[in-house]
């Protein structure tokens, strides 16, 4: 990392560590294009007064796409992300990720599927405080049964790619907010996920560091990583290839001629 906080050029490129589909079975054109498909998705929070958080949402993501989900507080953005990723159960509709229907999976099956096929970046970083940066990054690999030596090698390679090689042995309380988020990004990527889900990834960062993290996400995406992120920050949303706006639990479709999400592609 350069003294001004910008990313330095690294020898290792994300092309060598992003998901390799070359040896996967041949797929139809639709399967090759769409990696996430949600149809008529509904989510109801039960209580003294039921709240319908998602109201029949149709949403899809193409492989290699970077999509920003925006909207006012309470519009259903995070709920949508949680249902698409299988973190939350939904009350109606279907979610298919890489051809796998989340609605048919048990809690244990969804957990195993997330562990192998998804990466997560959270606003609060969610790093384990007693572990070093490289030990935090290793977690997804160790959970998949990858040996300690190989997990360490891949984790160090990922930290080097993100400009954090010289901070690999530091604990979270010894890192800045931007550095902690880079470690969180490394952890999300190290097991080569099909999709990275990011919930307000720059919410706790100042403007300068936000721009560094956004450039990092763009760099990941240019190397083929599919990213779906929720954000309130227009600086982040405007850099995504596509922006989906939500309001009152529904996709807020633009007027004719307005840039952004279209009625045909949500």
C-alpha positions, 0 to 999 in steps of 0.5 A: 500500500502506498503512503497515500493509502492508494493500492500499489501494483501487485505481481499477483492478479485476481485473474489467478485467484478468482473462480475458475469455471473452465472445468465445470460441465457445459451449461446452457446460454441462460445458465452461463449468463445468470448466476442469481435469479430471484422470482416473486420473492416475499419476506414477512417479519412476524410480530404483533404487527406483521411487516412485509419486507419484500413484496414479490421481488423479481431480481437477477444478476449476470455472471461477472456483474457488479450490481448496487442495491440502493434505496431509503432506510427500511426499503428492504435492501438488506432483507433482499441481500440476506434472502438472496444469499440464504442468510434469511429464509423467505416466505414466498418465491424462489432464489436460484444461485448457480443453478441451486434452488435455495428454497429446497435446502435445509438450514444445514445445506444452505450453510454448507452452500454459503461456505463453499460458493459465497463470500461476505463483506460487512459494514462492521468488518466482523473480524475475529479480534484474537486472530491476525489478519492472515488467520482471519483470511484463512477461516473460509479455507479451513472450514472447507477442510483445506490443509493449514499450509495451503490455507496459509499460502493462499491467504498470504497471496490474497493479502499481497494481492490487496496490498496488505502483505506487510500487515498479515501478522497484525491483529484487527485492533492494530489496523485502521478501518480501511485496512480491516475492510481490506482483510474482510475483502480478502476473507470474502475472496480467498475461497474463490466464491461464485458471488460476493455479497457486500452490505454497506461495505464502506459505511464505517469509512471516511470518504478517502478510504471509501474511494480506495475500497470502491476501486478495490471492488472494481478491480475485483469485478474487472477480473470477473468477480460477481458482486452484489452490494447494498449501499446508501453512498452515491459515490459507491453506487455510481461506480457499479455497472447497474443500480437497482433502486428499492422502495417499500419492499419492491423494485422501484422501476425508473421512468422511461429513458431514466438510466439505471435498472430497466423493467426487463432487467431487475 
